[in-house]
Amino acid sequence: MPINDSQRALLEAEAKKRGIDPVALIREAEALTAGSPISKDAPKAPGASAKGEKPNLYMYHLPFVTVNEVRTIWLDLEPVDGGDEYAGVWAAKQSGPPSGSQP
């Protein structure tokens, strides 16, 4: 879906306000609305920064991200087979039996 003239004018005004290149902003907006990636250096997942900075990963995120997301986004590793499992479930499977004697 192409950007209409009013959207283009709003983008140009915002680009001037923020001091960025209006042509580049419009090109990125058009690429996003077309559903095509902007470049091969685009973020790998939602929330990943376009500047190459990785989003923070906290323990409470593990129930919501998969093993392959953790490997590819935060660890810069290749995805593995079976990596579509949630990281929290995978981590629980990897832990050993409880230590100490049970009453």
Residue pairs with C-beta under 8 A, 6 or more apart in sequence:
1 33
1 34
2 30
2 33
2 34
3 11
3 26
3 29
3 30
3 33
7 29
8 26
11 22
11 25
11 26
11 29
12 22
12 25
12 26
14 25
15 21
15 22
15 25
15 26
16 22
28 38
31 37
31 38
32 38
41 52
42 50
43 49
43 50
44 72
44 73
45 69
45 72
45 73
47 55
48 54
48 55
48 73
49 55
54 73
54 74
55 73
57 65
57 70
57 73
57 74
61 87
62 70
62 86
62 87
62 88
62 91
63 86
63 87
63 88
63 89
64 86
65 86
65 87
66 83
66 84
66 85
66 86
66 87
67 80
67 82
67 83
67 84
67 85
67 86
67 87
67 90
68 79
68 80
68 83
68 84
69 87
70 87
71 77
71 78
71 79
71 80
71 83
72 78
72 79
